[in-house]
Amino acid sequence: MSKYREIIIRQPVKLPPLSTIMPGRDYSFVLFLMEWIVGARGLRRDEHLPYLFEWEETVESFVRRMDEKASVTEPKAPLSALAMLRPDAPPAEREAAQKKDEEAVTVFTEEIERYQAAIADACKGESIYVSDDAFKAGKEACKQALDKAGEPDMQGRRMLAPAWESKILRHYHAFCQSALVEENDVPKGRLPAAAPPPN
């Protein structure tokens, strides 16, 4: 019988502010899965592609289910009024377009925060399930990506700020604790849709 991992969706961690451009924010477990597992380069190796597809489908279907549960829809990012101007637009038009963009970004940011809060609330007590092989491939790819992001480059800069790395590692640690379960312990309708065939 196939083995699966039950991944419990933990509550968001609070990322501290890094600057006025990068303020503090809540960082959800689902976003962690999307950025550090589905988005990890290590899952794009030929032998891991079936697991990448399994992860993508699993996370996307979970997000759709949470949208329905919370009765919300993810807000769409606004189009830039400034980008739609003619290159020879007068300064007054450019200034008005920039102001319009700033207002649209403020509204969008507020909408996204409300959406993320509703989804985080809907995620309480929820889990997702992936095959054990997909879990192992995802864990390996995630660890590689986190290690690389934490290493300083030639100028001593890091892709992932130390203040954020320690918080994101909380999600990684919780992810690593995911329990191994038998196929008959996975709730009906929750098996991964894109599970690779058994070896």
C-alpha positions in Angstrom: 0.0 0.0 0.0 1.2 3.5 -0.9 2.6 5.8 1.8 1.7 9.5 2.1 2.7 12.5 4.2 0.1 14.4 6.2 1.3 18.0 6.1 -0.5 20.1 8.7 -1.0 23.7 7.7 0.4 25.8 10.5 -0.5 29.4 11.2 1.5 32.2 9.6 4.8 33.5 11.1 5.4 37.2 11.4 8.3 38.5 9.3 9.9 41.5 11.0 10.3 44.8 9.0 13.6 45.1 7.1 13.0 48.6 5.8 10.3 51.1 4.9 10.2 49.3 1.5 10.0 45.9 3.1 7.6 46.2 6.1 6.8 43.4 8.5 4.1 41.0 7.3 2.5 37.7 8.0 4.0 34.8 6.0 1.7 31.9 5.5 2.6 28.2 5.5 0.9 27.8 2.1 3.1 30.6 0.7 6.1 28.9 2.1 5.1 25.7 0.3 4.6 27.6 -3.0 7.9 29.6 -2.8 10.3 27.1 -1.2 9.0 23.7 -2.5 7.0 24.3 -5.6 9.3 27.1 -6.6 12.6 25.3 -5.7 15.0 24.7 -8.6 15.8 21.2 -7.3 12.3 20.0 -8.2 12.9 20.9 -11.8 15.4 18.0 -12.3 14.1 15.5 -14.8 13.7 12.7 -12.3 11.7 15.0 -10.0 9.3 16.5 -12.5 6.4 14.1 -11.6 6.8 15.3 -8.0 6.8 18.9 -9.0 3.5 18.3 -10.8 2.1 16.5 -7.8 3.1 19.4 -5.5 1.7 22.0 -7.9 -1.7 20.3 -8.2 -1.9 19.6 -4.5 -1.2 23.1 -3.4 -3.3 24.7 -6.1 -6.3 22.5 -5.3 -5.9 23.2 -1.6 -5.9 27.0 -2.2 -9.1 26.7 -4.3 -10.7 24.7 -1.5 -9.7 27.3 1.1 -11.0 30.1 -1.2 -14.4 28.3 -1.3 -14.3 27.6 2.5 -13.5 31.3 3.3 -15.9 32.5 0.5 -13.1 34.8 -0.9 -11.3 35.3 -4.2 -7.7 36.3 -4.5 -7.5 40.0 -5.5 -6.0 40.7 -8.9 -3.0 43.1 -9.0 -3.9 46.5 -10.5 -2.6 47.4 -14.0 -0.1 50.3 -14.0 -1.6 53.6 -15.4 2.0 54.9 -15.7 3.0 52.0 -18.0 0.0 52.6 -20.3 1.0 56.2 -21.0 2.5 57.3 -24.3 6.2 57.8 -24.1 5.7 61.5 -25.0 3.0 62.1 -22.3 3.3 65.5 -20.6 4.6 65.6 -17.0 1.2 66.5 -15.6 -0.3 63.3 -17.1 2.7 61.2 -15.8 2.3 62.7 -12.3 -1.4 61.9 -12.3 -0.8 58.4 -13.5 1.9 57.8 -10.8 -0.5 59.1 -8.1 -3.3 56.8 -9.4 -0.8 53.8 -9.3 0.2 54.6 -5.7 -3.5 54.7 -4.7 -4.2 51.4 -6.5 -1.3 49.7 -4.8 -2.5 50.9 -1.4 -6.0 49.5 -2.0 -4.6 46.3 -3.4 -2.3 45.8 -0.4 -5.3 46.2 1.9 -7.3 43.7 -0.1 -4.5 41.2 -0.1 -4.0 41.5 3.6 -7.8 40.8 4.2 -7.7 37.9 1.7 -4.6 36.4 3.4 -6.2 36.7 6.9 -9.4 35.0 5.7 -7.4 32.2 4.1 -5.2 31.8 7.2 -8.4 31.5 9.3 -9.8 28.9 6.9 -6.6 26.9 7.1 -6.9 26.2 10.8 -7.0 22.5 11.4 -6.4 21.7 7.7 -3.9 19.3 6.1 -2.7 18.4 2.7 -1.4 15.0 1.6 1.4 14.1 -0.9 3.1 10.9 -1.7 6.1 10.0 0.5 8.4 10.2 -2.5 7.1 13.7 -3.4 7.6 14.8 0.2 11.2 13.6 0.2 12.0 15.3 -3.1 10.3 18.5 -1.9 12.1 18.4 1.4 15.5 18.0 -0.3 14.8 20.7 -2.9 13.5 23.1 -0.1 16.6 22.5 2.0 18.9 23.2 -0.9 17.0 26.4 -1.8 17.0 27.7 1.8 20.7 26.9 2.2 21.6 28.7 -1.0 19.4 31.7 -0.1 21.2 32.0 3.3 24.7 32.0 1.8 26.4 35.4 1.3 27.5 36.2 -2.3 30.8 37.8 -3.3 29.7 41.2 -1.9 28.5 39.6 1.4 24.8 40.0 0.5 22.3 37.3 1.1 19.1 36.6 -0.9 17.3 35.8 2.4 17.7 38.3 5.2 18.8 36.6 8.5 15.8 38.1 10.4 13.5 36.4 7.9 15.4 33.2 7.6 14.9 32.2 11.2 11.1 32.7 10.9 10.9 30.8 7.6 12.9 28.0 9.1 10.0 27.6 11.6 7.8 26.6 8.7 10.5 24.3 7.3 10.8 22.6 10.7 7.0 22.1 11.0 7.0 20.8 7.4 9.8 18.2 8.3 7.6 16.9 11.1 4.9 15.7 8.7 3.7 12.3 9.6 3.8 9.2 7.4 0.4 7.7 6.8 -1.1 4.8 5.0 -3.3 5.4 1.9 -6.4 4.3 3.7 -5.8 7.0 6.4 -6.0 9.8 3.8 -9.5 11.4 3.8 -11.6 10.6 0.8 -11.0 12.8 -2.1 -7.7 14.1 -0.8 -5.2 11.8 -2.5 -2.8 13.8 -4.8 -4.3 14.0 -8.3 -0.9 13.9 -10.0 0.7 11.1 -7.9 3.5 9.4 -9.8 3.0 5.7 -10.6 4.5 3.2 -8.1 8.0 2.0 -8.8 
